[in-house]
Structures are given as structure tokens and as C-alpha cells.
């Protein structure tokens, strides 16, 4: 059982607002703030190289911390500057050839989709969409029906940006592997709010961010590559951190995930990300997931009772994202009105998940994402504020 009072005391930003935007960029807890600011102050005194050298063991140990969080080995983890950078680096390493097929779900994220389409233009692959089932989740039977020996990659989104859906990743990964395809998981919206155990999910590659549910700093990301799948990949975007320059004409690539890791990085931000991961592990991922589910269910239920409000979440299994529309009030106007009342929400637009939004006839939805530091009183306040929105 999480100590709500202690968590709120550790989160100054939640004291004067109802913060429902952890799916965007969450509020860092005290230890993360102290780590980042403290290291920046040390850099100001002794310089960035010396300050980083003093924390070399902590930075190196971060791979083990993230490995504990992701259910993999430390040498299967690499740090980046964002989830997008992680995802693009992994995609770029997949040896796609003309005629290869890439399968995506209807909730594929916009940044991923445009990258795949751009890559298809260059190398002659095709990008095809797996239909959703009747509840809106990826249909595993439909996926199996589309798989053949030409499918090189299946791109999965664990939790989409525009609804509370949690996709059936393990079942989809099993189907993809039966056909010999690689599986790339976008875990941007799941790490930090749900258990994300790479071995249990069975994915080959995973990307994530620090700034959302993990409550780390912006400008931080991570990726993971299963050791058993690494030999099928060809990291191209490397530097002398991911490979050793042996002679004028030769180099030796690292044999682990750190082949994807670049030499230059923000040490303060990385230390903050490691602190955020450790903070989550200390609280317990199962406890976090239960608390997030409790808040989201309370909000979802309360919104559903308001006349003129439609909850837009899909799927059978739900996470911490709650999306809705208010009849007669465009989503951007609703979000702005709620922010004026001290309730932090955001808007998810069709551009971020175009296939799913078009299928459902939606252009925008209001997105609320309560984390474990949000109280039941906060949730009830938000429900009342939505009820007060006038067309």
C-alpha cells in the first residue's frame, strides 16, 4: 500500500493543482529534482567532465537499475535522449529489404508511422495495418492471418497515446515469432505505470522515455535489445562509444545494447532518470500499477455518469490514460477551461494516432492521466469540473 501523504509531500507540484498529465510529462519527485539540480551545481563548480567522472560508478550502475525495471540483463539496456531516439535507432538497425513487410496496429504512434513510411520509400518495404478486434485492441487472430515469411517486423504499441487501451503484447509477440518476425515494442506510455517485463512480454526490442509515468527528466530515454535477437540487427547510427576504432580502416562493434548508446549525454538528466527508475522500484511496480488503475477507474466511472460526456477509451484491459469528449465543447476548449480551474490535462489529436482516430470518427479527445500521487479528492474535483463545462 502506497503512502499517499508521503508521496504528495515528495511531489510539490501536486499541492496546488490537480495534475492529470503524467502521460505527457509527469511531476518529478524530490529525489529526482535533487539529483538533477545537485549535479548541475557540481558541474558549475568543477566542470562537466570532472563532475561526470565523480559519478561514473552511478552512471554505469544505471544499466542494472533499468534492467531491474524492464526484466532484462544490464547489457541489454542502453540510454538515449528520448523514446523517439530509442525507437528510431532500433528501427534503423532492422535489416529490411525490398519486398519485406512491416505490420503495425491501428494505434501506431504518429512519429513511428512517419518513420516507417519514410523508410518504405527508401528500401521498398510495405507498411500494413493489422485490424483491431471488436473492443479496439490489436486482433491477434487477424495478426496471425497476415503473417508470412515476408513479414520482417511487427511494430507494437503497448499503451497508445490516445486511450486507456493496453494491447495484448505477449500474445502478439508469440504470433510474430512463430512466423520468424522481429518485434519492436513502443513502451513509452507503459513503463512506470505498468509491469513491463521484457522476457515475459517476449519482445525483441523495446523503447521508452523518462519524462512520462517514470517521473524522470525530459530529454531522457532508454532502449533494450534481447541478447538472443541482437545478432539479427545491424546498428548503423553508432559512434566511438558503441564501437572501438581499432585501426585506420577497421572498427569493432560492441556486442551488447550499448552499441546504440552515444558518447555525449546530459549527465544530470541521466542521473535523474536513474533516480526515477530507482524510486519506482522502491515503491514497487505492482503497487504503482494498482494505484494508477484505481485512480483511472474512478475518473472513468465518474465521467461516464455526466450527461453529454463520452469516455473514449477502448479495449478490455485499461491503464492510466482516460480520454473523453464533451458534447458541444471542442476538446482544446475543454482542456483550456479545465486548466484555468487548476486541472492539468492535455489534448490528443488525430495526428498522433491517425488510423484509430479516423476509424472512430474522432479528431481530438481530452486526455487525463492520473498517477499514484493523485488523491481521490483530486479525481472528484476533476469530475465536477468536467460536469460544469457548458456547451
C-alpha positions in Angstrom: 0.0 0.0 0.0 1.5 3.3 -1.1 1.7 6.2 1.5 -0.2 8.9 -0.3 0.7 11.6 2.1 4.4 10.9 1.8 4.1 10.7 -2.0 2.4 14.1 -2.2 4.9 15.6 0.2 7.6 14.4 -2.2 5.8 16.0 -5.1 5.4 19.7 -4.6 3.8 20.3 -8.0 0.6 18.4 -7.0 -0.2 20.6 -4.0 -1.7 23.5 -5.8 -3.2 21.7 -8.9 -5.0 18.6 -9.9 -2.3 17.1 -12.0 -3.7 14.7 -14.7 -0.9 14.8 -17.3 1.6 12.1 -16.4 1.0 10.7 -20.0 2.5 13.9 -21.2 5.3 14.9 -18.8 4.8 13.9 -15.1 5.9 15.7 -12.0 9.4 14.6 -10.8 9.6 13.5 -7.2 12.1 15.2 -4.8 15.0 12.7 -5.2 14.9 13.2 -8.9 15.0 17.0 -8.6 17.8 16.8 -6.1 19.8 14.5 -8.3 19.5 16.7 -11.4 19.9 20.1 -9.7 22.7 18.9 -7.5 24.7 17.6 -10.4 24.3 20.7 -12.4 25.6 22.7 -9.5 28.6 20.4 -9.3 29.2 20.9 -13.0 29.1 24.7 -12.4 31.9 24.3 -9.8 34.3 21.7 -11.4 33.2 21.3 -15.0 31.2 18.7 -16.8 33.9 16.1 -17.3 35.1 16.0 -13.7 31.6 16.0 -12.3 30.7 13.1 -14.5 33.8 11.3 -13.6 32.9 11.6 -9.9 29.6 9.8 -10.6 31.0 7.3 -13.1 30.0 4.3 -11.0 26.5 5.6 -10.5 26.1 6.3 -14.2 27.4 2.8 -15.1 25.2 1.2 -12.4 22.2 2.8 -14.1 22.1 -0.1 -16.6 21.4 -2.5 -13.8 18.7 -0.3 -12.4 16.9 -0.1 -15.7 17.4 -3.8 -16.2 15.6 -4.5 -12.9 12.8 -2.3 -14.1 12.5 -3.9 -17.6 13.1 -7.5 -16.6 16.3 -8.0 -18.7 20.0 -8.1 -18.3 22.1 -4.9 -17.8 24.0 -5.5 -21.0 20.6 -5.5 -22.9 19.9 -1.8 -21.9 21.1 1.4 -23.4 20.4 5.1 -22.6 19.3 7.7 -25.2 17.9 11.2 -25.1 14.2 10.3 -25.8 11.8 7.5 -26.6 11.7 8.6 -30.2 15.5 8.4 -30.5 15.4 4.9 -29.0 12.7 3.8 -31.4 14.3 5.3 -34.5 17.7 3.7 -33.6 16.1 0.3 -33.2 14.1 0.6 -36.4 17.2 1.7 -38.3 19.0 -1.4 -37.2 16.4 -3.8 -38.6 17.8 -5.1 -41.9 14.7 -4.5 -44.1 14.9 -5.4 -47.8 12.8 -4.7 -50.8 9.6 -6.8 -50.6 9.7 -7.1 -46.8 6.5 -6.4 -44.9 6.2 -4.4 -41.7 3.0 -4.8 -39.7 1.6 -2.1 -37.4 -1.5 -1.8 -35.2 -4.3 0.7 -35.7 -3.0 2.6 -32.6 0.5 3.1 -34.1 2.0 6.4 -32.9 2.4 9.2 -35.4 6.2 9.5 -35.0 6.6 5.8 -35.6 4.3 5.8 -38.6 6.0 8.6 -40.5 9.4 7.0 -39.9 8.2 3.6 -41.2 6.6 5.3 -44.3 9.8 7.2 -44.9 11.8 4.0 -44.7 9.5 2.2 -47.0 10.1 4.9 -49.7 13.8 4.2 -49.4 14.0 0.5 -49.3 10.9 -0.8 -51.0 9.2 -2.3 -47.9 5.4 -2.2 -47.3 3.7 -1.0 -44.1 0.4 -2.8 -43.4 -2.1 -2.3 -40.6 -3.4 -5.2 -38.5 -7.1 -4.7 -37.7 -8.4 -4.2 -34.2 -10.8 -6.6 -32.6 -14.3 -5.7 -31.6 -13.1 -3.9 -28.4 -10.4 -1.9 -30.1 -7.3 -3.9 -29.1 -5.0 -5.4 -31.7 -6.6 -8.6 -33.0 -4.2 -11.5 -32.6 -6.1 -13.8 -34.9 -6.0 -11.1 -37.6 -2.3 -10.7 -37.0 -1.7 -14.4 -37.4 -3.7 -14.4 -40.6 -1.5 -11.6 -42.1 1.9 -13.2 -41.1 4.0 -14.9 -43.6 7.8 -15.3 -44.4 7.9 -11.8 -45.9 7.0 -10.1 -42.6 10.3 -8.9 -41.2 9.0 -6.7 -38.4 5.9 -6.3 -36.2 5.7 -2.9 -34.5 3.5 -2.9 -31.4 2.4 -0.1 -29.2 1.9 -1.3 -25.6 -0.3 1.6 -24.5 -1.4 4.2 -27.1 -1.3 7.9 -26.5 -5.0 8.5 -27.2 -6.8 6.0 -25.0 -6.6 3.7 -21.9 -6.1 0.6 -24.0 -3.4 -1.9 -23.0 -2.6 -4.1 -26.0 -2.1 -7.9 -25.8 1.7 -7.7 -26.4 2.7 -11.2 -25.3 0.2 -13.0 -27.5 1.1 -10.8 -30.5 4.8 -11.3 -29.9 4.3 -15.1 -29.8 2.4 -15.0 -33.1 5.1 -12.8 -34.8 7.9 -15.1 -33.6 6.1 -18.2 -34.9 6.5 -16.5 -38.4 10.1 -15.5 -37.8 9.4 -11.8 -37.5 11.1 -9.4 -35.1 9.0 -7.5 -32.6 9.6 -3.8 -31.7 7.6 -2.6 -28.7 6.8 1.1 -28.0 6.6 1.1 -24.2 6.6 4.9 -24.0 3.3 5.0 -22.1 3.6 1.8 -20.1 7.0 1.9 -18.3 6.3 3.5 -15.0 2.6 2.7 -14.7 2.5 -1.0 -15.6 4.8 -4.0 -15.1 6.9 -4.2 -18.2 9.0 -7.3 -18.1 10.7 -7.8 -21.4 11.3 -11.5 -21.0 7.6 -12.1 -20.1 6.3 -10.0 -23.0 8.6 -11.8 -25.4 9.6 -8.7 -27.5 13.0 -8.4 -29.2 13.3 -4.6 -28.8 11.8 -2.0 -26.5 11.8 1.8 -26.4 10.8 4.1 -23.5 11.1 7.6 -22.0 11.9 9.1 -18.6 9.5 12.0 -18.6 6.1 10.3 -18.5 5.0 7.7 -16.0 8.5 7.1 -14.7 8.6 10.7 -13.5 12.1 11.4 -14.8 13.5 14.5 -16.5 12.8 15.4 -20.1 15.5 14.7 -22.6 15.9 11.1 -21.3 15.1 7.8 -22.9 16.2 4.2 -23.0 16.0 1.1 -25.1 16.5 -2.6 -24.6 17.5 -5.4 -27.0 17.3 -9.0 -26.1 20.6 -10.7 -26.4 19.1 -13.6 -28.4 17.9 -11.1 -31.0 20.9 -8.8 -31.3 22.7 -10.8 -34.0 19.7 -10.1 -36.3 20.2 -6.4 -36.1 22.7 -4.0 -37.7 23.1 -0.8 -35.6 24.1 1.9 -38.1 23.9 5.1 -36.1 27.0 4.5 -33.9 29.9 6.4 -32.6 33.2 5.5 -30.8 31.1 4.8 -27.7 29.3 2.0 -29.4 32.3 0.8 -31.3 36.1 0.8 -30.9 38.2 2.3 -33.7 40.9 -0.4 -33.9 42.9 0.9 -36.9 42.7 3.4 -39.7 40.4 1.1 -41.6 38.8 -1.1 -39.0 36.5 -0.9 -36.0 34.9 -3.4 -33.6 31.3 -3.0 -32.7 30.2 -3.6 -29.1 28.4 -6.9 -28.7 25.7 -5.5 -26.4 22.9 -2.9 -26.4 25.3 -0.1 -25.7 26.3 -0.2 -29.4 23.3 2.1 -29.6 24.5 4.5 -26.9 26.2 7.7 -27.9 29.2 9.2 -26.1 27.7 12.6 -25.4 24.8 12.9 -23.0 23.5 15.1 -20.2 24.9 13.5 -17.0 22.5 15.4 -14.8 19.5 14.2 -16.8 20.7 10.6 -16.9 21.3 10.6 -13.2 17.8 11.9 -12.7 16.4 9.1 -14.9 18.3 6.5 -12.9 16.9 8.1 -9.7 13.4 8.0 -11.1 13.7 4.3 -12.0 15.1 3.5 -8.6 12.2 5.5 -7.0 9.7 3.4 -8.9 11.4 0.2 -8.0 11.5 1.1 -4.3 7.7 1.9 -4.3 7.0 -1.4 -6.2 5.7 -1.6 -9.7 2.8 -3.8 -8.7 1.7 -1.2 -6.1 2.1 1.6 -8.6 0.0 -0.2 -11.2 -2.8 -0.9 -8.6 -2.8 2.8 -7.5 -2.9 4.1 -11.1 -5.7 1.7 -12.1 -7.7 2.8 -9.0 -7.4 6.5 -9.9 -8.1 5.9 -13.6 -11.2 3.7 -12.9 -12.6 6.3 -10.5 -12.2 9.0 -13.1 -13.5 6.9 -15.9 -16.6 5.9 -13.9 -17.3 9.4 -12.8 -17.0 10.9 -16.2 -19.3 8.2 -17.7 -22.1 9.4 -15.4 -22.0 13.0 -16.7 -24.7 13.8 -19.3 -23.0 14.8 -22.6 -19.7 13.3 -21.7 -18.4 10.3 -23.7 -15.5 8.2 -22.4 -13.4 7.3 -25.5 -11.2 4.5 -24.1 -11.1 1.3 -26.0 -10.1 -2.3 -25.2 -10.8 -4.7 -22.5 -7.7 -4.0 -20.4 -7.2 -0.4 -19.3 -4.2 1.5 -18.0 -3.9 5.0 -16.5 -4.9 7.1 -19.6 -8.5 8.3 -19.6 -9.9 10.0 -22.7 -13.2 11.7 -23.2 -15.2 14.3 -25.1 -17.8 16.8 -24.0 -20.7 17.3 -26.4 -20.7 20.9 -27.7 -17.2 21.7 -26.3 -14.2 21.1 -28.6 -11.5 19.2 -26.8 -9.0 22.0 -26.9 -11.5 24.4 -25.4 -12.4 21.9 -22.7 -8.8 21.3 -21.8 -8.1 25.0 -21.6 -11.2 25.6 -19.4 -10.0 22.8 -17.1 -6.5 24.2 -16.9 -8.0 27.5 -15.9 -9.5 25.7 -12.9 -6.2 24.2 -11.9 -6.7 20.8 -13.6 -3.8 19.8 -15.8 -5.0 17.8 -18.8 -4.0 17.7 -22.4 -5.5 17.0 -25.9 -4.7 14.0 -28.1 -5.3 14.7 -31.8 -5.8 12.6 -34.8 -2.2 13.3 -36.0 -0.8 11.2 -33.2 -2.9 8.0 -33.8 -4.5 8.7 -37.2 -5.7 5.2 -38.1 -7.5 4.6 -34.9 -9.0 8.1 -34.6 -10.2 8.0 -38.2 -11.8 4.6 -37.6 -13.7 6.0 -34.7 -14.5 9.3 -36.3 -12.6 11.4 -33.8 -10.5 14.5 -34.4 -9.5 15.3 -30.8 -10.1 14.0 -27.3 -9.3 15.3 -23.9 -6.6 13.1 -22.2 -6.3 12.8 -18.5 -3.7 10.6 -16.9 -3.7 10.4 -13.1 -0.7 9.0 -11.4 -0.4 7.4 -7.9 0.2 10.8 -6.2 -3.3 12.0 -7.3 -5.8 11.7 -4.5 -9.4 10.6 -4.7 -10.4 14.2 -3.8 -8.4 15.4 -6.8 -10.3 12.9 -9.0 -13.7 14.0 -7.7 -12.7 17.7 -8.2 -11.8 17.0 -11.8 -15.1 15.1 -12.4 -17.0 18.1 -11.0 -15.1 20.5 -13.2 -15.9 18.5 -16.3 -19.6 18.4 -15.3 -19.5 22.2 -15.1 -18.3 22.6 -18.7 -21.0 24.3 -20.7 -21.6 23.8 -24.5 
